[in-house]
Amino acid sequence: MVLCISRLAFTDAKLPLADFLLKFNQKTKKTKIVFIYLPKITAFVEVRERIIVESGLLFGKYGIKSMTMDSLAEEMGISKRTIYERFKDKDTLLLEVIKYYKNLTQKESLRLIDQSDNAIEALFRIIRMTVEQMQRMSPAFFHDFKKYHQNVFKQFSEPGEVRDMSMTRKLLETGIKQEVFKADINLEIVNNAIHALFDLFGHNSSMIDAGFNRSDMFDHILVPYFRGISTKKGRKLLVDCKTILE
């Protein structure tokens, strides 16, 4: 089935672009969605959000350094002044891009936790989603992010508004209720450790730079860690659910 969404349908939805796409994604699992007015669908979103959405796509594809404010404006078919009226500089724009896509990923992760049969299944589905996102992004993005935008990178790396640990905490709490994670784990320590382990898989990881394969790292770092905090029921699910990543 092919579902065509016109400009009118999108406008009448009265939703931010992220929420709109998420809602259609949830309700049309076997439906191919075709936007009649692609590729300028974002033209119907409020200008500020459109700039954030399209900048994120361009940064991810070409890297941050190569996409100057002039380049961004040209790609979007708007004036540079329109961008600067909403974002005082590139760092400000980048920070809003990071927040926007982080919130989008957060919503999808929470949906996966709610809709999966158990927390272990949700964990693997979230990891698969994250891997697919990273594979779509140019290595130049991560290089430029750390080298040329250190203030934003610092906010991204440390717990706070940008690096929100509430999703992984909910995953752990859900797993405890389902008796797949041990009830006596220290949530604060375990949650922080999970994020520290996730950092090892990033493009700026010393282990990645040393040539270690992410798949091998997953088997020898993440799986043993989660096995250690899992119950007997959870350990069995770790084996059963690994096929999600295949």
N, C-alpha and C positions, 0 to 999 in steps of 0.2 A: 504494500500500500504506500502510495506517495502522498504526503500531505503538503499542500502548497499554502504558504502563509503570506498574505498580501500585506502591503503597507498599512492598510486599515486595520487588519487583525492585530498587527504588532502595536500600532498606536493605541488601539482600544484596550490592549492588555494592561496598560498603565502600571508597568512593572519595570524595574531596572533591568538592563540587558541580562545580567547574570541570573537573576531570579527567573526571568522569562525563559531562558534556555534550559535552566534546571527543571522547571515545571513541565515543559514539553518533553524533556528527556525522560522524566519519570513516567509520564502518562502514555508514551508512545514507544514502548520498548522494541516493537517490531515494525515501526513505521519510519520510513525514510522521509525526513523533513527537508523540503526544498523551499528556500526563500526566493520568491519571485524577484525581489529587488536587490539580491546579492550582486556585486560585492559591497554595495553602499548601504547595507542594512543599518549600520551604526549611525548613519545620518539622521535616523529618526530618534536617536537617543539624545538626551540633553547633552549639549556641546562638551561640557566638562567631562562627562563620563565617556563620551566618544573619544576624546583625546587620550584618556587613560587607557581605554581598551585597545585602540589602534597603536598607541605608543608601545604598549606591552607586546603586541604581536611583532612590531618592527624591531624592538630591542631583542626579542627572543630569536628572530631570524637572522639579523645582521650584526648583532652586538650593540653595545651602548655608545661606544666612542664614535663609531662611523655614522651614527644617526644623530646629527646635529639638530638644533632647533629648526634651522632652515630646512634640513632634509625632512624632518617630521612634518613641518607645515606643507612642504611640497607634496609629500606622499598623501597627506590627508586632504589636499585641495583647499587649505585654509591659509590665512595670513599668520605670520609669526607673532604678530601683535595679539591675535586671538588666543594663542597659547600663553603668552606672557601676562595677559589680563587675568588668567586663572592660576598660573603657576609662576612664582617669582624667578625660578631658575631650574636648571635640569635636575639637580638633586631633589628639589621639591616634587617635581613631576615623577621622577623615578621612585621616590618613597611612596607616592600615591599609587603608582602602578603595582609595586610590591604588595601594598595593603589590599588593593582591589583583588588581585589574583590569589592572594593568601586567603581572603574571605571566601572567594569562590571555591577554592580547594577545601576550606574548612567546612563549608556547607555540604559539599559532596561527601566528605569523609564522615560527617555526622549522619548523613543519610545512609551510608554504607553500614555504619554501626547499628543503626536502628533496623535496617532491613535484612541484615545477614542473620543466619541461623545462630551464630555465636561469635564471640569476640575474636577468636582465632581466625575464623573465616574473614571477618571484617578487616583484621590486620593484614592478611595477605592481599585482599582486594585494594586496600589503601596503598600498600607497597607497589602493587602493579600499576595503579593509577599514577603514582609519583614517578615511577620509572618511565612510563610512557610520556609524561610531561617533560622530563629531563631529556629524553631522547629527541624530542621535537625542538629543543633549544640548541642554538649554536654555542659551542665552547667559548666563543668570543664574549658572549654575554657574561659568563661567570668570571672570565679573566678581567674584563673591563669593570665589572661590578666591584671586585675586590681592590683593583689597582687604582682606579680613578674616582671612585665614589666611596671613600673609606668611612665617612660619617654615616651614610645610609647603611653600608655593610655592617657597621658596628651595631646599629639598631636591629638589623636583621639577625645578627648572630647571638644577641643577648636576650634573655627572657624579658618580655614586655608587650607593648601593643602590637609590634610587628611579629615577634616570635611568640605566638600564643601556644601555651602548652596545655590548654584546657581540653583539646580534642583527644590527645593521648591519655590524659587523666581519665576522661570519660570512658575510653576504651578499657583501661585497667579496671575501673570501677564496675563496668558492665561485666567484664570477665570474672571478677570476684563474685558478683551476684549469680552468675551462671555456673560458678564452681569450676571454671577452667583455669583461673589464676588462684594462687594460694591466698587465703584470707589474711595471713599475718605479714604480708609484704608491707614495707614502708613506702607508701605511695609517692611521697615527695622525692625520696632517693631514687626509686625505680624510674619514675617519670623523667627526672633530669638525666639519668643514665641513658635512657632510650634516646633522648635527643643528642647526647654526646656520641652515641654509637651511630646515629643517623648521619652525623657530620663526617664520619669516616668515609661515607659513600659519595660525598660532594665532589664537584669538579676541582676544588682547591685542596682536597685531602692529600696528605703526604703519602698515604698508602696507595692512592690512585696514581700519584706521580711516580711512585716506585714501581708501578706496573702490575699491581695486584688486580686480579679479575674480580668484578663486583659480585658475580655469581658465587665464586669461591668464598669471598668475604662473607656473603650472606649465610652460606652453609656453616662457616666456621666462627662467625661472630654473633650474628643476630639470632640464628636458630638456637645455639647453645644458651644464649642469654634468656630467651623466652622459655626454653625448656626448664631452665633453673627456677623460674617463677611460676611455672605451671603445675597444676595437679596432674594426677594420672590421666584423668579425662582430657585435660588440655594437651598433654604430651602426645596422646593418640591423635588429636585433632591437628597438631603441628605436622604430623606425617601425612594425614589424609588431605589436608588443605594445600599442601605444597604444589599440587597439580594446578592450582589457580595461576601460578607464575609460569607455567610451561606454555 
